Amino acid sequence: MKPSQVQQLRGHTMQGTSVIGTVLGLWLLLAGSPVALAGSPQGAAAPLQLPPKLQQALVDEMIAVNDGMTVLPEAIVKADWERIIETGHLIEGSYILNQRLSQAERETLVQSLPTSFKYLDRRLHEHAGKLAQAAERRDGELVRFYFGRMLDSCAGCHAVYAKHRFPGYERRDTTGDHQH
Protein backbone atom coordinates (compact mmCIF):
# COMPACT_ATOMS: atom_id res chain seq x y z
CA MET A 1 0.00 0.00 0.00
CA LYS A 2 1.36 3.40 -0.88
CA PRO A 3 2.14 5.82 1.99
CA SER A 4 -0.58 8.19 0.75
CA GLN A 5 -3.14 5.35 0.92
CA VAL A 6 -2.02 4.45 4.44
CA GLN A 7 -2.51 8.09 5.44
CA GLN A 8 -5.96 8.09 3.79
CA LEU A 9 -7.03 5.08 5.82
CA ARG A 10 -5.51 6.43 9.01
CA GLY A 11 -7.18 9.78 8.41
CA HIS A 12 -10.56 8.06 8.21
CA THR A 13 -10.09 6.38 11.58
CA MET A 14 -9.67 9.74 13.26
CA GLN A 15 -12.54 11.58 11.58
CA GLY A 16 -15.26 11.49 14.19
CA THR A 17 -15.14 7.77 14.83
CA SER A 18 -17.24 6.98 17.85
CA VAL A 19 -16.25 4.00 19.96
CA ILE A 20 -19.89 3.22 20.67
CA GLY A 21 -20.75 3.39 16.97
CA THR A 22 -17.88 1.10 16.05
CA VAL A 23 -18.66 -1.43 18.79
CA LEU A 24 -22.38 -1.37 17.98
CA GLY A 25 -21.64 -1.72 14.28
CA LEU A 26 -19.34 -4.68 14.84
CA TRP A 27 -21.86 -6.33 17.12
CA LEU A 28 -24.67 -5.88 14.59
CA LEU A 29 -22.53 -7.20 11.77
CA LEU A 30 -21.14 -10.16 13.67
CA ALA A 31 -24.33 -11.22 15.42
CA GLY A 32 -25.46 -13.22 12.40
CA SER A 33 -22.16 -13.66 10.60
CA PRO A 34 -20.31 -17.00 10.49
CA VAL A 35 -16.98 -15.42 11.35
CA ALA A 36 -14.15 -17.92 11.82
CA LEU A 37 -13.05 -16.65 15.20
CA ALA A 38 -12.59 -20.06 16.73
CA GLY A 39 -9.48 -20.79 14.76
CA SER A 40 -8.58 -22.98 11.86
CA PRO A 41 -8.84 -26.73 11.58
CA GLN A 42 -5.26 -26.67 10.33
CA GLY A 43 -3.99 -25.59 13.73
CA ALA A 44 -1.26 -23.08 14.30
CA ALA A 45 1.49 -22.57 11.81
CA ALA A 46 4.90 -21.26 12.71
CA PRO A 47 5.15 -17.46 12.61
CA LEU A 48 6.13 -16.24 9.17
CA GLN A 49 9.87 -15.91 8.73
CA LEU A 50 10.68 -13.07 6.34
CA PRO A 51 13.68 -10.81 5.76
CA PRO A 52 13.34 -7.57 7.77
CA LYS A 53 12.28 -5.36 4.83
CA LEU A 54 9.57 -7.82 3.77
CA GLN A 55 8.44 -8.33 7.36
CA GLN A 56 8.08 -4.55 7.70
CA ALA A 57 6.13 -4.37 4.41
CA LEU A 58 3.77 -7.05 5.75
CA VAL A 59 3.35 -5.23 9.07
CA ASP A 60 2.70 -1.92 7.28
CA GLU A 61 0.05 -3.53 5.12
CA MET A 62 -1.63 -5.19 8.09
CA ILE A 63 -1.74 -1.85 9.93
CA ALA A 64 -3.27 -0.13 6.90
CA VAL A 65 -5.84 -2.92 6.42
CA ASN A 66 -6.68 -2.77 10.13
CA ASP A 67 -7.19 0.98 9.84
CA GLY A 68 -9.61 0.42 6.97
CA MET A 69 -11.42 -2.38 8.80
CA THR A 70 -12.04 -0.07 11.75
CA VAL A 71 -13.56 2.57 9.45
CA LEU A 72 -16.03 0.20 7.80
CA PRO A 73 -18.44 -0.70 10.65
CA GLU A 74 -19.36 2.91 11.35
CA ALA A 75 -19.59 3.72 7.64
CA ILE A 76 -21.81 0.66 7.10
CA VAL A 77 -24.25 1.41 9.92
CA LYS A 78 -24.48 5.02 8.69
CA ALA A 79 -24.84 3.95 5.03
CA ASP A 80 -21.92 6.23 4.18
CA TRP A 81 -21.61 4.74 0.72
CA GLU A 82 -18.76 6.93 -0.49
CA ARG A 83 -16.62 6.08 2.53
CA ILE A 84 -17.37 2.37 2.11
CA ILE A 85 -16.52 2.52 -1.60
CA GLU A 86 -13.27 4.40 -1.02
CA THR A 87 -12.14 2.20 1.88
CA GLY A 88 -13.07 -1.00 0.04
CA HIS A 89 -11.05 0.04 -2.99
CA LEU A 90 -8.08 1.08 -0.82
CA ILE A 91 -8.02 -2.32 0.89
CA GLU A 92 -8.57 -4.11 -2.41
CA GLY A 93 -5.48 -2.44 -3.90
CA SER A 94 -3.19 -2.82 -0.91
CA TYR A 95 -1.34 -5.95 -2.03
CA ILE A 96 2.16 -6.31 -0.63
CA LEU A 97 3.38 -7.30 -4.08
CA ASN A 98 2.19 -3.96 -5.46
CA GLN A 99 4.46 -2.08 -3.10
CA ARG A 100 7.79 -0.82 -4.30
CA LEU A 101 9.69 -4.04 -3.84
CA SER A 102 12.45 -5.19 -6.13
CA GLN A 103 11.85 -8.19 -8.36
CA ALA A 104 14.11 -10.28 -6.12
CA GLU A 105 12.18 -9.21 -3.02
CA ARG A 106 8.87 -10.09 -4.71
CA GLU A 107 10.22 -13.54 -5.56
CA THR A 108 11.46 -14.04 -1.99
CA LEU A 109 8.07 -12.98 -0.66
CA VAL A 110 6.17 -15.33 -2.98
CA GLN A 111 8.45 -18.22 -2.02
CA SER A 112 8.36 -17.39 1.71
CA LEU A 113 4.61 -17.11 2.20
CA PRO A 114 2.64 -20.34 2.61
CA THR A 115 -0.01 -21.05 0.00
CA SER A 116 -2.83 -20.82 2.55
CA PHE A 117 -1.59 -17.39 3.69
CA LYS A 118 -1.56 -16.15 0.10
CA TYR A 119 -5.04 -17.58 -0.43
CA LEU A 120 -6.47 -15.81 2.64
CA ASP A 121 -4.75 -12.57 1.66
CA ARG A 122 -6.06 -12.76 -1.90
CA ARG A 123 -9.59 -13.49 -0.65
CA LEU A 124 -9.45 -10.47 1.68
CA HIS A 125 -8.60 -8.16 -1.20
CA GLU A 126 -11.21 -9.75 -3.49
CA HIS A 127 -13.89 -9.37 -0.83
CA ALA A 128 -12.90 -5.73 -0.31
CA GLY A 129 -13.41 -5.08 -4.01
CA LYS A 130 -16.79 -6.81 -3.95
CA LEU A 131 -17.76 -4.80 -0.86
CA ALA A 132 -16.96 -1.59 -2.76
CA GLN A 133 -19.00 -2.78 -5.75
CA ALA A 134 -21.95 -3.61 -3.49
CA ALA A 135 -21.71 -0.14 -1.92
CA GLU A 136 -21.74 1.41 -5.39
CA ARG A 137 -25.11 -0.33 -5.90
CA ARG A 138 -26.26 0.76 -2.40
CA ASP A 139 -26.81 -2.89 -1.47
CA GLY A 140 -26.40 -2.81 2.31
CA GLU A 141 -27.09 -6.50 2.80
CA LEU A 142 -24.35 -7.47 0.36
CA VAL A 143 -21.96 -4.91 1.88
CA ARG A 144 -22.48 -6.51 5.30
CA PHE A 145 -21.96 -9.96 3.79
CA TYR A 146 -18.63 -9.01 2.22
CA PHE A 147 -17.48 -7.24 5.38
CA GLY A 148 -18.14 -10.50 7.22
CA ARG A 149 -16.12 -12.38 4.61
CA MET A 150 -13.27 -9.89 5.06
CA LEU A 151 -13.38 -10.53 8.81
CA ASP A 152 -13.34 -14.27 8.13
CA SER A 153 -10.16 -13.87 6.07
CA CYS A 154 -8.44 -11.75 8.72
CA ALA A 155 -9.48 -13.94 11.64
CA GLY A 156 -8.66 -17.17 9.81
CA CYS A 157 -5.18 -15.95 8.97
CA HIS A 158 -4.53 -14.63 12.49
CA ALA A 159 -5.75 -17.89 14.03
CA VAL A 160 -3.22 -19.85 11.97
CA TYR A 161 -0.27 -17.51 11.42
CA ALA A 162 -0.38 -14.95 14.21
CA LYS A 163 -1.36 -16.70 17.44
CA HIS A 164 1.87 -15.37 18.90
CA ARG A 165 0.51 -11.83 18.34
CA PHE A 166 -3.13 -12.65 19.15
CA PRO A 167 -3.10 -15.20 22.00
CA GLY A 168 -6.89 -15.11 22.19
CA TYR A 169 -6.87 -17.55 19.29
CA GLU A 170 -5.31 -20.26 21.44
CA ARG A 171 -7.88 -23.01 21.79
CA ARG A 172 -9.20 -23.89 25.21
CA ASP A 173 -9.70 -27.48 26.31
CA THR A 174 -12.89 -28.51 24.54
CA THR A 175 -13.22 -31.99 26.05
CA GLY A 176 -15.92 -30.79 28.48
CA ASP A 177 -19.63 -30.50 27.88
CA HIS A 178 -19.51 -27.81 25.24
CA GLN A 179 -22.80 -27.10 23.52
CA HIS A 180 -23.89 -24.40 21.07
Secondary structure, DSSP 8 states (H G I E B T S, - for coil): --HHHHHHHHHHHHSS--HHHHHHHHHHHHHT----TT--TT---------HHHHHHHHHHHHHHHHHHHHHHHHHHTT-HHHHHHHHHHHHT--GGGSS--HHHHHHHHHHS-HHHHHHHHHHHHHHHHHHHHHHTT-HHHHHHHHHHHHHHHHHHHHHH-TTT-GGGS-----S----
